[in-house]
């Protein structure tokens, strides 16, 4: 089976071309995805004749739950989904959080069977929250942060959804560490956050939906009450050179590290930096895969992709083991999930000796939980 996976990677690299993806706020949209949102198949429907299993080797998965299990208020707005998940990985926890425009913040309980709609501030509920991050203060108090890409704000809440802080866009008077970044905002440039992470008292934010495409930082100046101020550290910037970003889309701190990882969607790679913004290395993904984010569970990682080497098929979800691509999941083609043409976010859970993938589609939006198939 290792040979099959190796062939998959080689085929991906040979067939695919590098190109920027058509997405809101991109300068060169792909014609096929311009205009109105793609029509959605009925939520929760699985196409007749689907294989029922996807993936390779020991990392094969089947459908556990579809979007039909979501609360009605979430199902009603699901086709507009354009966000991501955060898992509370503390011992004894395991809840997963995400948000949908028009429904607000949702919690999926650790058992992956029960959903709850959380009370959500009006300014958050009716806008797009492009991803979700859970982080912990020095006293272990948990927080959720949400980048509102259309509003140019970063909202931070409690785990019950109470809004605790709103980070407004930088101004010309804020010291952001680089003159070019300060000049961008002084000239009226938009703050378009796409993801947020927390490390050592700093919030790190990607801005890939703008021409800026730097990772910006804000320092937590107080935890009670929660306050944040812009900080003089920015790194990345638009480009294709090592350490630059084509579209800095998702940002992740792998558990147990102090490393910053940015999913560079346009360049189909994961770029790695120190917490001070110094470039370390690049993890290449199959060309044309357009990775949106990376999430870790033990030695495994999951990468949601907006496309794949074969554009006639639905986007794959890649499973990595110690940075090696070991399985590719095809929700649309193998599992019959018709709305999964593009995968915007995915996270891993481990429970009862099995891995689970929680994934979200974009344009149209959809939701699924996949369960590892074991002997």
N, C-alpha and C positions, 0 to 999 in steps of 0.2 A: 504493500500500500504506500510505502514511502516513495516508490517510483511513480505512482499515480500523482501524488501531490507535487513532486518535482516537475513532472510533465505539465501540470497545471500552471505552475509558476512560469516555466519557460514559454508556454503558449501565451500567457498573459503578456509577457514582456515583448514577444515577437509581434503579436497581433495589434497591440494597442498603440495609439499615438498620444503624445502629450498634448492636451489642449485645455484651455480654461473652460469651466463649466458654466452653462447658462443658468444663472441664478439671479434673483433680485439683487441689484446694486453691482452687478458685474458689467464691465465695459464691453465685453464681447459675448453676448448671450448666444447660446446654441439655438438655432432657428426652431428646432422641433419643440422646444419648451417655452417659447415666447407666447405672450398673449394669455388667454384664460387658463385657469387651472385645468389639469387633465381630468377627464371624467372618472368618477370613482365607481368601482364595482360595489355591489351590496356588502355592507360591513359584515365581517365574520364568515363570508362565503368562501368555501374552498372549491376550486375548479374540479369537476369530475375528471377522473383519470390521472390525478396527481400521484406522484410516486409515493408520497407519504413519509419519506425519509430523505434527508439531505446531509451532505458532508462526507468525509472520508475517514477510514480507519476507525479508531475508538471514539472519534469525535463526530459522530453522526447524531442528528437531532430530528425530532418529530414535533408537531404542533401540540402544545399543551392547552393553551387558552388563546382565543381570538378576541377581537374587539367587541364581539357580542357580549362579553362578560363585563364590559365597562358600564358605569352608571349611565342612565339615559342622558343626563345633561352633558356628559362627555361624548357619548356617541353622536349627539346632535351636532357637534362642532368638530368632530374628529378629522374630517377631510381637510381642515385648515391647519392640522398639526405641523409644527415647524420648530421642534424643540428637542429636549433630551432629558436623560434620567440621572439621578444620583442615588446611590445605595448607602445606607447607614451600615457600615461594616464593623461597628463596635461589637464585642462579644455579647451575645444574647439579643442583639437587635436584628437588622436585616430588612427593615422597611425600605421601599423604593419611592422616590418622590419625582414628580414631573408636573408640567402645567400645560394647559390647552387654552388658547385664546377664546374667550366667551364662557369658559367653564371655571377657570382658575386653577389652583393647586390641587393635585390629587396625591393620595398616598396609597400605595399598594403594600398591604401588610406582609410581614416576613413569610407567611405561609403561601404567598402568591395566589391566594384564593379570594381575598376580600379587598375591595377598594373603598376609599372614603374621599369625599369632596371636602376640602378644608375651606374655612372662611377666608376669603381673599379680598384684600383691599381693592376698591373699584379701579384705581389707576393701574393695578396689575392685572385684574381679571380680564379686561377687554383689550389688552394689547398682546403682542407676541412675546413670549419669554423664550429665548432662543436655546437655552440649555439650563441645566440645574446643577448646582454644586452644593455638597454638604461639607461643612468644615467645623472645626472645634477650637474654642478659645483655650487659653492656657489652663483655665479651671475645668475644662472638658465640656463647657456649655456648647451645645450644637446649634449651628445656624444653617440656613439655606440662602444661597445667593442666586439671583436670576438676572441675566443680561437681557434688557429690553431693547432689541436692535432697532425697532422702529421709533421708539421714544428717546433713545440716547440716554438711558438711565441704567443703573445697576441697583436692583432692589435686594435687600437682605431681610429675612424674616426668621421667626422662631419655627420650630418643627410643627407648630399648630397653625402656622400661616400668618401670625401677627406681624405686620410690617414694622420693622425696627429701624431701618435706615434706607435712605435713598441717596445714591451717589450721582450728583449732577455732572454734566459734561465739563471738561477742563476749560479754563478761560486763559486769556493771554497773560494773566498775572501769575498763573500756576507754573512752578518750576517742575518740568517733566523730564529733565535730565539731558535733553538734546534741543539745540536751537531749531532744528528743522521741524521737530514735533511742536514746539511752542509756536513757531510761525504758521504751522498748519491751522492750529486753532485760532490764532490771532487773525488769520485771513478768513475765518468763517467756516473752516472745515468741520464736517459732521463727526460726532462721536457715535460710532456704530458698534457697540460691543456684541460679540458673538459667543463668548464663553468666559467663565471666571474660574480661578483657582485661588487657594489660600496656602501660604507657606510662611512661617516665621514672622507673623504679624503683617504680611503684605497680601493684598488682593492683586492677582495678575489677570489682565484682561486682554483677550485677542480682539482685533478690530479689522478682520479680513474683508468685511463687506464695504470698506471704504478704501480710498486711494492711499490712506495712511499705512495701514497694515503693520503697525508696530504693536508689540505687546506693551501695554501701559500698566502702571502700578499705582496703587493707593495704599496708604498706611492706616491701619486701625489705630486711632489715637485714644479711643476709650471703648471699653466693652460694656460698661454700665453707667450711662446709656451708651448704646452702640454708635460710634462716630468714626468717620473715615475722611482722610484728606489726601489729595493727590501727592505723589512721591516722585523724587527726581531719578527715576530709573525707567528707561524705555529701551527696547531692543527689537531686532528683527528688521522690519521695513520691507517695502515692496521690491521684489526682484527674484532672480533665480540662482544667485551665488550662494555658497555655503553660509548658513546663518540668516539668509533672507527668506521672505515668505511670499509665495504667489497668492495664496488666500489663507491667512491664518484663521482657521475655522474653530477648532476645538483646542482646549488646553487642559493638561493633566499633570498631576504630581503622582507618580507611581508610589503605591504604599511602601513605607519603609525607606524612602529615598528623600533627597532634597533636590531632586532634578525636575526641571520644567520640560514638558514635552508638548509640542505644538503640532497638531494635524494640519499640514500644509496641503490643502485640498488640490489646488491647481497644479502643484508640482508632484502630486501623488507620493508623498513621503511624510514621515514623522521626524521633525527636527528636535534635537535635544540640546538643552541649555543648562548652565548652572543657575542657581537662584539669583546670581548677580547679572544674568543675561549673557554670559560668555558662551559662545557656541561650542558644543561638544562633538556631536556626530549626527548622522542622518540614517534613519532606518527606511530603506526604500520599500515602497509597496508596488504591486503590479502596475505598470504604466497605464494611465487612463482610468484608474480605479477611483480617484477623487475621494480620498479618505476624509471623513467628517470629524472623527474623534477616536480616541483609543481609551479603553478601560481595562483594568487589571483585576485578576482574581488568582492569587497565588502565582504560579509560574506561567499561567495562561493570560492572554490578552485577547480582547475582541475589538475589531475595527469595523465600524459601519462605513460603507462606501456609497457614494451617490450614483456611481455608474460602475462599469466593469470593462474589461478588455473587449468583450463582445457586446456592442451596444444594442444588438437585437434581443438580448436577454435581460432579465431583471438584474439589478445590482446584487453582488455577493456580499455576505458578511464573512470576514476573514477571522479565523481563530489562529492565534500565534502561540507557540510554546518556546519560551526562551528566545524570542525574536525570530523564530523560524515559522514560516507559514505551513501549518500542518493540516488545515481543513478549510474548505470554502463552502459556505452554506448559500443555497439559492432559494429563498422563500417563495419567489414568484414561480419559477420554472419547475422546481422539484416538489414544493409543498402546495402549489395551487393557490397561493395568496396573491390574487390578481393586482391588488393595489401596491404591492411591494416592487414597483419599478425602480424606485430610488430609496435607499435606506439612509435616514438622516442621523440616527443615533442607536447605539446598542450598549448594553451593560451585561456583565456576567454575574450570576449568583451560583453559589455552591450549597447544596442541601442534600442530606441523605446519601452522600457519595456520588451524586450526579451534578453535572453542570447544567445551568439554565441560561438562556439568552433572552433578555427582554429587549425588544426592538420596536422602532417607530419608523414608519414610512413617510415620505414627503411627496406631495404633488401627484396623486392625492395622499392625504394623511391616512395612516392606519396603525394598528397596534397588534403585537403578538408576543406570546411567551413560548419559547421552544425548550423542549426537554431532551437531554442527552439519552440516546438509546443505549442501554446496557444489556449484556447477556442475561 
